[in-house]
Amino acid sequence: MKGTFVHGRTAMKFADRQNHERRVLKAIYHLTLEDLDRATFLGEVQAATGLPFKEVQDVCKALQKSGYIERTNLRIAITDEGIAHSEKLIEQNR
């Protein structure tokens, strides 16, 4: 049925999306630690996370809107806010 709200699926989809955002942001954080520009490529992030390329692109758009990353074509640079949020996520997992 078109337009039918199924609570379980929506909640799972939201949880998956949130998990993917965390995985991608952490991958960007770790990949950019050694780069002076704090930048990496979209393909490297995709390889590090194991997520489909399209999913990584979609997640990066959301992270960019949140102000955690900046994108120029296929290159991704992490912002100061992104670094702080990544470190917070890493600390929570310990």
C-alpha positions in Angstrom: 0.0 0.0 0.0 1.4 3.3 -1.0 1.8 5.8 1.8 1.3 3.2 4.6 3.4 3.8 7.6 5.1 0.7 9.0 6.7 1.6 12.3 9.2 -1.3 12.5 10.6 -0.8 9.0 11.0 2.9 9.4 12.7 2.6 12.8 15.1 0.0 11.3 15.8 2.1 8.3 16.6 5.1 10.6 18.8 2.9 12.8 20.7 1.6 9.8 21.2 5.1 8.4 22.5 6.3 11.8 24.8 3.3 12.0 26.1 4.0 8.4 26.7 7.7 9.3 28.8 6.7 12.3 30.8 4.1 10.3 31.5 6.5 7.4 32.5 9.4 9.7 34.8 7.2 11.7 36.4 5.9 8.5 36.9 9.4 7.2 38.4 10.4 10.5 40.9 7.5 10.5 41.8 7.9 6.8 42.5 11.6 7.2 44.6 11.4 10.3 47.8 11.2 8.3 46.9 13.7 5.6 47.9 17.3 6.1 44.7 18.5 4.3 42.7 16.1 6.5 41.1 14.8 3.3 40.6 11.5 1.6 38.8 10.1 -1.5 35.2 8.7 -1.7 36.5 5.4 -3.0 38.8 4.9 0.0 35.9 5.6 2.4 33.8 3.0 0.5 36.6 0.4 0.7 37.1 1.1 4.4 33.4 0.8 5.3 32.4 -2.0 2.9 29.1 -0.1 2.2 27.8 0.3 -1.4 29.2 3.3 -3.2 25.8 4.9 -3.5 25.1 4.5 0.2 28.5 6.2 1.0 27.6 9.1 -1.3 24.2 9.5 0.4 25.7 9.4 3.8 28.4 11.9 2.9 25.6 14.3 1.7 24.0 14.0 5.1 27.3 14.5 6.9 28.0 17.5 4.8 24.7 19.1 5.7 25.6 18.5 9.4 28.8 20.3 8.9 31.1 17.3 9.7 32.7 17.1 6.3 33.3 19.2 3.2 33.2 17.7 -0.3 34.8 18.7 -3.6 34.0 16.2 -6.3 35.3 12.9 -5.0 37.6 14.3 -2.3 36.3 14.6 1.3 37.8 16.8 4.0 36.8 16.5 7.6 35.9 19.6 9.5 36.8 20.5 13.1 33.3 19.7 14.1 33.6 16.3 12.4 36.8 15.6 14.2 35.2 16.4 17.6 32.2 14.3 16.8 34.3 11.4 15.6 36.4 11.4 18.8 33.2 11.5 20.9 31.9 8.5 19.0 35.1 6.6 19.5 35.2 7.4 23.2 31.6 6.1 23.6 32.6 2.8 22.1 35.3 2.2 24.6 
